[in-house]
Amino acid sequence: MAAGAAAAQRKLHVTSLPGRHGIGDLGDEAYRFADFLAEARQSWWQMLPIHPIGAGNSPYCSMSVFAFSPLLISLASVFEGLGFGLLFASGVVIVGKLVPRSLYSSGQAIAGTVAFGIAPIVGGQLGGYLYGAFGSVTLYVVASALAFAGALFAYRSLATPSLTRPAPVPEVEPTIEPQPGIVP
């Protein structure tokens, strides 16, 4: 926004947004509201106090103005973040088991390109088509079937003995005999 330009704002507490648990949180509905404000050319969203409520359930009588209210944390976003972390960590482990040590970094680069570059583009296009042509139920049924098929494929392909137990590391004999007083 240019200096000196007029700014518009909306005042709405996060808990006034629709939510799955009776009050709004900083999840999907907050993002939708922020997108709505941007489309309406609003510059500011005054969220009002977001610290824990105090006596009489008042947000203006909190024990600390520096704390954040746990009621505003989106549980769906927390579990989404945990799921993403587990997916990423398991991908690193799987690539480490499938790729020889000498190609480990190349394998990780290819896996990252596919998982975070190509797959979201293809999945977004396919998901958008399915949603537009057949509706949300079909989209989620197809996505669930693909996830289940991928889990079965991963289980069957990674359950081989060569992938479940790492090979023993051969012991290496020293090639130079250390001599007292000489640092190699």
NUVOFI-431451 format. One record per residue: residue in one letter; x negated, y negated, z of N, C-alpha, C in turn. Coordinates in nm, 4 decimals, always signed. Atoms other than C-alpha are relative to their C-alpha. Example, Ala and Ser with C-alpha at 12.3 -4.5 7.8 and 13.67 -1.06 7.14 Angstrom:
<nodes>
guba:n_east:n_north:n_up:ca_east:ca_north:ca_up:c_east:c_north:c_up
A:-0.0890:+0.1190:+0.0000:-1.2300:+0.4500:+0.7800:-0.0900:-0.1200:+0.0000
S:+0.0820:+0.1190:-0.0060:-1.3670:+0.1060:+0.7140:+0.0770:-0.1090:+0.0730
</nodes>
This chain:
<nodes>
guba:n_east:n_north:n_up:ca_east:ca_north:ca_up:c_east:c_north:c_up
M:-0.0850:+0.1166:+0.0000:+0.0000:+0.0000:+0.0000:-0.0895:-0.1229:+0.0000
A:+0.0796:+0.1217:+0.0136:-0.1356:-0.3406:-0.0948:+0.0128:-0.0862:+0.1248
A:-0.0025:+0.0881:-0.1164:-0.2286:-0.5885:+0.1756:+0.1079:-0.1052:-0.0173
G:-0.1051:+0.1007:+0.0028:+0.0603:-0.8172:+0.2577:+0.1306:+0.0495:-0.0589
A:-0.1236:-0.0531:+0.0566:+0.3201:-0.5888:+0.0943:+0.0967:+0.0341:+0.1126
A:-0.1022:-0.0303:-0.0993:+0.6463:-0.5338:+0.2776:+0.0019:+0.1504:+0.0262
A:-0.0057:-0.1403:-0.0385:+0.6778:-0.2070:+0.4662:+0.1372:+0.0288:+0.0587
A:-0.1272:-0.0426:-0.0560:+0.9923:-0.0182:+0.5537:-0.0251:+0.1219:+0.0868
Q:+0.0199:-0.1121:-0.0905:+1.0311:+0.2331:+0.8321:+0.1328:+0.0596:+0.0410
R:-0.1147:-0.0677:-0.0584:+1.2727:+0.4825:+0.9806:-0.0413:+0.0501:+0.1356
K:+0.0249:-0.0443:-0.1367:+1.2985:+0.5686:+1.3468:+0.0855:+0.1244:+0.0249
L:-0.0704:-0.1254:-0.0244:+1.3881:+0.9298:+1.4221:-0.0899:+0.0899:+0.0829
H:+0.0790:-0.0921:-0.0798:+1.2705:+1.1596:+1.6961:-0.0004:+0.1369:-0.0664
V:+0.0162:-0.1298:+0.0645:+1.1424:+1.4977:+1.5782:+0.1090:+0.0966:+0.0443
T:-0.1011:-0.0927:-0.0507:+1.3935:+1.6810:+1.7995:+0.1370:-0.0247:-0.0626
S:-0.1277:+0.0276:+0.0658:+1.6782:+1.5155:+1.6041:+0.0113:+0.0676:-0.1365
L:-0.0037:-0.0734:+0.1265:+1.5846:+1.7108:+1.2923:+0.0670:+0.1355:+0.0228
P:-0.0547:-0.1344:-0.0171:+1.7611:+2.0414:+1.2263:-0.1109:+0.0987:+0.0334
G:+0.1000:-0.0995:-0.0371:+1.5835:+2.3395:+1.3756:+0.0633:+0.1339:+0.0294
R:-0.0496:-0.1357:-0.0242:+1.6154:+2.7139:+1.4215:+0.0270:+0.0266:+0.1469
H:-0.0070:-0.0290:-0.1428:+1.5879:+2.6928:+1.7984:+0.0783:-0.1062:+0.0768
G:-0.0848:+0.0985:-0.0668:+1.8377:+2.4170:+1.8751:-0.0476:-0.1434:-0.0138
I:+0.0540:+0.1339:+0.0217:+1.6049:+2.1195:+1.8272:-0.1015:+0.0063:-0.1130
G:+0.0989:+0.0051:+0.1069:+1.3740:+2.0065:+1.5517:-0.1412:+0.0122:+0.0543
D:+0.1412:-0.0095:-0.0359:+1.0000:+2.0668:+1.5537:-0.0826:-0.0511:-0.1173
L:+0.0880:+0.0485:+0.1066:+0.6992:+1.9768:+1.3413:-0.0256:+0.1093:-0.1034
G:+0.0086:-0.1051:+0.0997:+0.7710:+2.2545:+1.0917:+0.0518:-0.0462:-0.1347
D:-0.0471:+0.0270:+0.1361:+0.9388:+2.2714:+0.7525:+0.0929:-0.1207:-0.0082
E:-0.0946:+0.1120:+0.0054:+1.2169:+2.0242:+0.8353:-0.0716:-0.1343:+0.0138
A:+0.0768:+0.1251:-0.0128:+0.9635:+1.7595:+0.9409:-0.0678:-0.0336:-0.1323
Y:+0.0600:+0.0237:+0.1313:+0.7825:+1.8041:+0.6088:+0.1048:-0.0466:-0.1006
R:-0.1068:+0.0423:+0.0914:+1.1125:+1.7772:+0.4212:+0.0407:-0.1444:+0.0272
F:-0.0376:+0.1367:-0.0337:+1.1991:+1.4598:+0.6098:-0.1076:-0.0982:-0.0465
A:+0.1085:+0.0873:+0.0466:+0.8573:+1.3105:+0.5334:+0.0042:-0.0141:-0.1522
D:-0.0148:+0.0083:+0.1454:+0.9054:+1.3967:+0.1646:+0.1177:-0.0894:-0.0379
F:-0.1165:+0.0855:+0.0242:+1.2495:+1.2338:+0.1768:-0.0361:-0.1471:+0.0195
L:+0.0418:+0.1388:-0.0244:+1.0973:+0.9196:+0.3260:-0.0888:-0.0515:-0.1126
A:+0.0876:+0.0415:+0.1098:+0.8320:+0.9100:+0.0546:+0.0807:-0.0283:-0.1263
E:-0.0849:+0.0227:+0.1170:+1.0961:+0.9446:-0.2189:+0.0821:-0.1275:+0.0151
A:-0.0791:+0.1209:-0.0259:+1.2956:+0.6643:-0.0544:-0.0889:-0.1233:+0.0158
R:+0.0978:+0.1087:-0.0066:+0.9782:+0.4478:-0.0576:-0.0084:-0.0617:+0.1402
Q:+0.0188:+0.0428:-0.1385:+0.9630:+0.4292:+0.3207:-0.1471:+0.0173:+0.0348
S:+0.1433:-0.0016:-0.0286:+0.6164:+0.3515:+0.4514:-0.0339:+0.0635:+0.1343
W:+0.0300:-0.0435:-0.1361:+0.6442:+0.4506:+0.8165:+0.1120:+0.0870:+0.0541
W:-0.0959:-0.0799:-0.0760:+0.8122:+0.7169:+1.0260:-0.0366:-0.0185:+0.1465
Q:+0.0240:+0.0190:-0.1433:+0.8350:+0.6081:+1.3874:+0.0624:+0.1187:+0.0707
M:-0.0460:-0.1264:-0.0562:+0.8583:+0.9381:+1.5702:+0.0475:-0.0120:+0.1442
L:-0.0315:+0.0197:-0.1407:+0.9128:+0.7939:+1.9170:-0.0913:+0.0878:+0.0852
P:+0.0959:-0.0768:-0.0811:+0.7398:+0.9617:+2.2145:+0.0023:+0.1490:-0.0343
I:+0.0097:-0.1433:+0.0281:+0.6135:+1.3109:+2.1420:-0.0711:+0.0749:+0.1129
H:+0.0608:-0.0681:-0.1144:+0.4694:+1.3891:+2.4840:+0.1089:+0.0758:+0.0776
P:-0.0993:-0.0788:-0.0744:+0.6383:+1.6269:+2.7330:+0.1020:-0.0883:+0.0698
I:-0.1051:+0.0761:-0.0670:+0.9672:+1.5132:+2.8778:-0.0233:+0.0025:+0.1508
G:+0.0189:+0.0117:-0.1437:+0.9753:+1.4014:+3.2374:+0.1310:+0.0154:+0.0758
A:-0.1176:-0.0085:-0.0863:+1.2332:+1.3533:+3.5102:+0.1255:-0.0368:-0.0779
G:-0.1255:+0.0271:+0.0676:+1.5893:+1.3675:+3.3828:-0.0048:+0.0261:-0.1490
N:+0.0190:-0.0316:+0.1418:+1.4699:+1.5070:+3.0477:-0.0239:-0.1239:-0.0844
S:+0.0268:+0.1248:+0.0714:+1.3524:+1.1613:+2.9499:-0.1402:+0.0026:-0.0608
P:+0.1329:+0.0080:+0.0587:+1.0678:+1.1265:+2.7004:-0.0752:-0.1252:+0.0442
Y:+0.0630:+0.1246:-0.0450:+0.9981:+0.7855:+2.8548:-0.0477:+0.0091:+0.1444
C:+0.0412:-0.0181:-0.1387:+0.9201:+0.9300:+3.2005:-0.0881:+0.1246:+0.0098
S:+0.0845:-0.1177:+0.0072:+0.6455:+1.1785:+3.1213:-0.1111:-0.0053:+0.1045
M:+0.1126:-0.0070:-0.0931:+0.3685:+1.2973:+3.3521:-0.1279:-0.0505:-0.0657
S:+0.1192:+0.0435:+0.0707:+0.1111:+1.2143:+3.0829:+0.0387:-0.0494:-0.1385
V:-0.0264:+0.0526:+0.1340:+0.1224:+0.9978:+2.7746:-0.1000:+0.0563:-0.1011
F:+0.1013:-0.0543:+0.0890:-0.1797:+1.1819:+2.6322:+0.0278:+0.1448:-0.0385
A:-0.0322:-0.1392:+0.0293:-0.0221:+1.5289:+2.6285:+0.0970:+0.0080:-0.1177
F:-0.0907:-0.0247:+0.1109:+0.1777:+1.6801:+2.3441:+0.1055:+0.0982:+0.0464
S:-0.1086:-0.0865:-0.0435:+0.5164:+1.8422:+2.3973:-0.0059:+0.1345:-0.0713
P:+0.0014:-0.1314:+0.0641:+0.5029:+2.2172:+2.3357:+0.1308:+0.0329:-0.0711
L:-0.1272:-0.0235:+0.0674:+0.8685:+2.2007:+2.2293:-0.0046:-0.0385:-0.1477
L:+0.0076:+0.0474:+0.1373:+0.7610:+2.0320:+1.9065:-0.0860:+0.0883:-0.0889
I:+0.0840:-0.0900:+0.0786:+0.5265:+2.3112:+1.7958:+0.0900:+0.0958:-0.0770
S:-0.0774:-0.0903:+0.0855:+0.6712:+2.5074:+1.5058:-0.0567:+0.1410:+0.0117
L:+0.0465:-0.1377:-0.0148:+0.6470:+2.8778:+1.5888:-0.0223:+0.0651:-0.1359
A:+0.0188:-0.0559:+0.1344:+0.6887:+2.9641:+1.2209:-0.1357:-0.0423:-0.0567
S:+0.1300:+0.0464:+0.0494:+0.3831:+2.7510:+1.1369:-0.1148:+0.0678:+0.0740
V:+0.1037:-0.0685:-0.0778:+0.1820:+2.9107:+1.4183:-0.0205:+0.1416:-0.0536
F:+0.0120:-0.1366:+0.0501:+0.2601:+3.2627:+1.2940:-0.0484:+0.0033:-0.1444
E:+0.0509:+0.0085:+0.1370:+0.1976:+3.1566:+0.9347:-0.1516:-0.0180:+0.0004
G:+0.1440:+0.0198:-0.0111:-0.1469:+3.0328:+1.0358:-0.0722:+0.1252:+0.0464
L:+0.0608:-0.1249:-0.0464:-0.2218:+3.3538:+1.2256:-0.0012:+0.1045:-0.1118
G:-0.0068:-0.0949:+0.1116:-0.1056:+3.5614:+0.9296:-0.1025:-0.0314:-0.1067
F:+0.0994:+0.0387:+0.1002:-0.3252:+3.3637:+0.6923:-0.1403:+0.0363:+0.0473
G:+0.1317:-0.0348:-0.0544:-0.6260:+3.4086:+0.9202:-0.0270:+0.1489:-0.0062
L:+0.0168:-0.1457:+0.0071:-0.5690:+3.7844:+0.9427:-0.0168:+0.0471:-0.1444
L:+0.0118:-0.0366:+0.1406:-0.5208:+3.8086:+0.5664:-0.1390:-0.0330:-0.0530
F:+0.1319:+0.0403:+0.0479:-0.8417:+3.6178:+0.4979:-0.1094:+0.0889:+0.0590
A:+0.1017:-0.0836:-0.0647:-1.0450:+3.8153:+0.7533:+0.0021:+0.1421:-0.0551
S:-0.0059:-0.1359:+0.0545:-0.9178:+4.1485:+0.6224:-0.0509:+0.0031:-0.1439
G:+0.0536:+0.0070:+0.1360:-0.9991:+4.0381:+0.2661:-0.1514:+0.0005:-0.0008
V:+0.1464:+0.0024:-0.0094:-1.3575:+3.9643:+0.3678:-0.0533:+0.1395:+0.0338
V:+0.0440:-0.1346:-0.0381:-1.3884:+4.3075:+0.5319:+0.0165:+0.0970:-0.1165
I:-0.0251:-0.0920:+0.1113:-1.2336:+4.4893:+0.2349:-0.1017:-0.0214:-0.1116
V:+0.0995:+0.0267:+0.1042:-1.4616:+4.3156:-0.0151:-0.1372:+0.0497:+0.0453
G:+0.1266:-0.0493:-0.0518:-1.7564:+4.3982:+0.2099:-0.0142:+0.1506:-0.0114
K:+0.0052:-0.1449:+0.0134:-1.6634:+4.7669:+0.1936:-0.0023:+0.0452:-0.1451
L:-0.0108:-0.0416:+0.1395:-1.5964:+4.7754:-0.1799:-0.1201:-0.0379:-0.0860
V:+0.1057:+0.0554:+0.0847:-1.8932:+4.5773:-0.3117:-0.1366:+0.0386:+0.0578
P:+0.1352:-0.0288:-0.0509:-2.2605:+4.6809:-0.2882:-0.0606:-0.1241:+0.0666
R:+0.0613:+0.1107:-0.0749:-2.4738:+4.4712:-0.0546:-0.0626:-0.1056:-0.0904
S:+0.0688:+0.0951:+0.0869:-2.6663:+4.3131:-0.3409:+0.0975:-0.0927:-0.0727
L:-0.1003:+0.0823:+0.0686:-2.3405:+4.1764:-0.4907:+0.1039:-0.0570:+0.0962
Y:-0.0972:+0.0413:-0.1014:-2.1707:+4.0782:-0.1644:+0.0492:-0.1433:-0.0225
S:-0.0423:+0.1399:+0.0151:-2.1686:+3.7000:-0.2211:+0.0788:-0.0194:-0.1293
S:-0.0767:+0.0091:+0.1250:-2.0515:+3.7417:-0.5822:+0.1389:+0.0600:+0.0180
G:-0.1295:-0.0620:-0.0269:-1.7745:+3.9747:-0.4663:+0.0909:-0.0909:+0.0803
Q:-0.0799:+0.0933:-0.0805:-1.6618:+3.7240:-0.2050:+0.0460:-0.1190:-0.0842
A:-0.0375:+0.1131:+0.0859:-1.6650:+3.4438:-0.4646:+0.1134:+0.0383:-0.0946
I:-0.1064:-0.0455:+0.0902:-1.4534:+3.6466:-0.7074:+0.1301:+0.0198:+0.0771
A:-0.1206:-0.0207:-0.0810:-1.2112:+3.7475:-0.4312:+0.0628:-0.1329:+0.0392
G:-0.0528:+0.1321:-0.0341:-1.1767:+3.3852:-0.3227:+0.0645:-0.0689:-0.1186
T:-0.0572:+0.0591:+0.1208:-1.1149:+3.2715:-0.6795:+0.1350:+0.0615:-0.0322
V:-0.1269:-0.0670:+0.0295:-0.8442:+3.5311:-0.7284:+0.1043:-0.0340:+0.1072
A:-0.0970:+0.0178:-0.1084:-0.6812:+3.4907:-0.3848:+0.0466:-0.1439:+0.0149
F:-0.0370:+0.1389:-0.0267:-0.6870:+3.1120:-0.3644:+0.0086:-0.0855:-0.1250
G:-0.0076:+0.0771:+0.1232:-0.6933:+3.0069:-0.7287:+0.1001:+0.0576:-0.0977
I:-0.0833:-0.0611:+0.1033:-0.5376:+3.2467:-0.9760:+0.1321:+0.0509:+0.0573
A:-0.1215:-0.0603:-0.0564:-0.2890:+3.4298:-0.7506:+0.1068:-0.1042:+0.0362
P:-0.1056:+0.0976:-0.0292:-0.1107:+3.1148:-0.6209:+0.0629:-0.0612:-0.1265
I:-0.0547:+0.0564:+0.1239:-0.0731:+2.9814:-0.9757:+0.0985:+0.0985:-0.0630
V:-0.0876:-0.1007:+0.0595:+0.0708:+3.3054:-1.1120:+0.1212:+0.0249:+0.0892
G:-0.1100:-0.0238:-0.0930:+0.2785:+3.3670:-0.8001:+0.0984:-0.1149:+0.0045
G:-0.0896:+0.1157:+0.0003:+0.4170:+3.0141:-0.8019:+0.0855:-0.0054:-0.1251
Q:-0.0763:+0.0001:+0.1253:+0.5186:+3.0378:-1.1668:+0.1039:+0.1115:-0.0012
L:-0.0925:-0.1126:-0.0020:+0.6733:+3.3822:-1.1280:+0.1103:-0.0207:+0.1036
G:-0.0992:+0.0259:-0.1042:+0.8439:+3.2880:-0.8018:+0.0986:-0.1083:-0.0403
G:-0.0894:+0.1057:+0.0467:+0.9829:+2.9688:-0.9533:+0.0981:+0.0500:-0.1041
Y:-0.0898:-0.0575:+0.1011:+1.1208:+3.1616:-1.2495:+0.1062:+0.0876:+0.0658
L:-0.0958:-0.0888:-0.0664:+1.2815:+3.4283:-1.0283:+0.1025:-0.0786:+0.0813
Y:-0.0912:+0.0801:-0.0816:+1.4286:+3.1668:-0.7959:+0.1012:-0.0737:-0.0877
G:-0.0891:+0.0743:+0.0880:+1.5706:+2.9607:-1.0815:+0.0966:+0.0880:-0.0763
A:-0.0837:-0.0865:+0.0824:+1.7046:+3.2526:-1.2830:+0.0913:+0.0918:+0.0805
F:-0.0759:-0.1019:-0.0724:+1.8238:+3.4938:-1.0141:+0.0361:-0.0372:+0.1439
G:-0.0333:+0.0420:-0.1362:+1.8359:+3.3081:-0.6809:-0.1022:+0.0457:+0.1029
S:+0.0982:-0.0237:-0.1057:+1.6547:+3.3298:-0.3503:-0.0026:+0.1441:+0.0488
V:-0.0021:-0.1380:-0.0494:+1.7702:+3.6792:-0.2504:-0.0853:+0.0894:-0.0898
T:+0.0798:-0.0793:+0.0932:+1.6206:+3.8342:-0.5641:-0.1480:-0.0308:+0.0157
L:+0.1401:+0.0389:-0.0183:+1.3006:+3.6362:-0.5133:-0.0601:+0.0703:+0.1209
Y:+0.0555:-0.0600:-0.1204:+1.2545:+3.7657:-0.1579:-0.0003:+0.1525:-0.0072
V:+0.0017:-0.1449:+0.0169:+1.3467:+4.1242:-0.2507:-0.1196:+0.0410:-0.0859
V:+0.1137:-0.0309:+0.0867:+1.0911:+4.1251:-0.5339:-0.1318:-0.0250:+0.0740
A:+0.1223:+0.0299:-0.0752:+0.8266:+3.9589:-0.3115:-0.0254:+0.1061:+0.1068
S:+0.0158:-0.1040:-0.1020:+0.8903:+4.2141:-0.0354:-0.0434:+0.1315:-0.0630
A:+0.0386:-0.1234:+0.0679:+0.8669:+4.5038:-0.2810:-0.1453:-0.0059:-0.0457
L:+0.1395:+0.0145:+0.0423:+0.5393:+4.3698:-0.4232:-0.0950:+0.0070:+0.1186
A:+0.0845:-0.0059:-0.1194:+0.3960:+4.3204:-0.0723:-0.0107:+0.1427:+0.0523
F:+0.0014:-0.1386:-0.0456:+0.4963:+4.6739:+0.0250:-0.0842:+0.0866:-0.0922
A:+0.0804:-0.0770:+0.0959:+0.3470:+4.8177:-0.2950:-0.1484:-0.0316:+0.0158
G:+0.1396:+0.0370:-0.0220:+0.0251:+4.6234:-0.2352:-0.0560:+0.0610:+0.1268
A:+0.0452:-0.0613:-0.1252:+0.0049:+4.7501:+0.1234:-0.0236:+0.1501:-0.0181
L:+0.0195:-0.1433:+0.0263:+0.0528:+5.1107:+0.0065:-0.1249:+0.0255:-0.0840
F:+0.1182:-0.0149:+0.0852:-0.2090:+5.0693:-0.2655:-0.1280:-0.0212:+0.0809
A:+0.1185:+0.0266:-0.0819:-0.4575:+4.9176:-0.0195:-0.0249:+0.1137:+0.0981
Y:+0.0160:-0.1091:-0.0959:-0.3931:+5.1919:+0.2348:-0.0563:+0.1248:-0.0685
R:+0.0456:-0.1204:+0.0698:-0.4372:+5.4707:-0.0195:-0.1415:-0.0157:-0.0550
S:+0.1327:+0.0165:+0.0601:-0.7433:+5.3215:-0.1861:-0.1086:-0.0224:+0.1045
L:+0.1015:+0.0268:-0.1028:-0.9190:+5.2199:+0.1362:-0.0103:+0.1108:+0.1037
A:+0.0012:-0.1071:-0.0995:-0.8489:+5.5406:+0.3285:-0.0965:+0.1125:-0.0373
T:+0.0980:-0.1027:+0.0363:-1.1299:+5.7341:+0.1585:-0.1103:+0.0040:+0.1047
P:+0.1053:-0.0090:-0.1027:-1.4064:+5.8638:+0.3878:-0.1179:-0.0928:-0.0255
S:+0.1149:+0.0864:+0.0276:-1.6711:+5.6584:+0.2092:+0.0255:-0.1442:+0.0408
L:-0.0298:+0.1372:-0.0397:-1.4890:+5.3379:+0.2988:+0.0328:-0.0130:+0.1480
T:-0.0376:+0.0110:-0.1403:-1.3775:+5.4223:+0.6514:-0.1197:+0.0093:+0.0935
R:+0.1194:-0.0101:-0.0841:-1.7219:+5.5132:+0.7873:-0.1178:-0.0616:-0.0732
P:+0.1173:+0.0559:+0.0680:-2.0227:+5.3003:+0.7077:-0.1124:+0.1027:-0.0061
A:+0.1137:-0.0904:+0.0175:-2.3253:+5.4859:+0.5779:-0.1069:-0.0339:+0.1034
P:+0.1060:+0.0298:-0.0973:-2.6079:+5.5244:+0.8299:-0.1124:-0.0788:-0.0660
V:+0.1090:+0.0836:+0.0491:-2.8845:+5.2726:+0.7921:-0.1293:+0.0788:+0.0114
P:+0.1259:-0.0773:-0.0077:-3.2116:+5.4471:+0.6981:-0.1055:-0.0791:+0.0774
E:+0.1060:+0.0640:-0.0761:-3.5012:+5.3787:+0.9259:-0.1163:-0.0308:-0.0928
V:+0.1104:+0.0438:+0.0848:-3.7852:+5.1887:+0.7637:-0.1287:+0.0087:+0.0803
E:+0.1297:-0.0124:-0.0647:-4.1399:+5.2765:+0.8511:-0.0808:-0.1263:-0.0276
P:+0.0836:+0.1175:+0.0260:-4.3767:+4.9824:+0.8959:-0.1117:+0.0356:-0.0980
T:+0.1023:-0.0259:+0.1026:-4.6170:+4.9534:+0.6031:-0.1376:-0.0471:+0.0445
I:+0.1290:+0.0516:-0.0459:-4.8915:+4.7622:+0.7857:-0.0133:+0.0332:+0.1474
E:+0.0257:-0.0281:-0.1394:-5.0407:+4.8820:+1.1071:-0.0437:-0.1274:+0.0708
P:+0.0432:+0.1208:-0.0703:-5.0581:+4.5939:+1.3552:-0.1356:+0.0219:+0.0683
Q:+0.1308:-0.0065:-0.0646:-5.4094:+4.5234:+1.4793:-0.0017:-0.1042:+0.1104
P:+0.0022:+0.0942:-0.1123:-5.4729:+4.3572:+1.8122:-0.0712:-0.1297:-0.0385
G:+0.0589:+0.1321:+0.0216:-5.5379:+3.9866:+1.7870:+0.0255:-0.0583:-0.1369
I:-0.0265:+0.0512:+0.1337:-5.4301:+3.9528:+1.4220:+0.1502:-0.0089:-0.0201
V:-0.1433:+0.0183:+0.0259:-5.0897:+3.8092:+1.3374:+0.0227:+0.0156:-0.1487
P:-0.0222:-0.0179:+0.1450:-4.9576:+3.9359:+1.0052:+0.0781:-0.1152:-0.0603
</nodes>
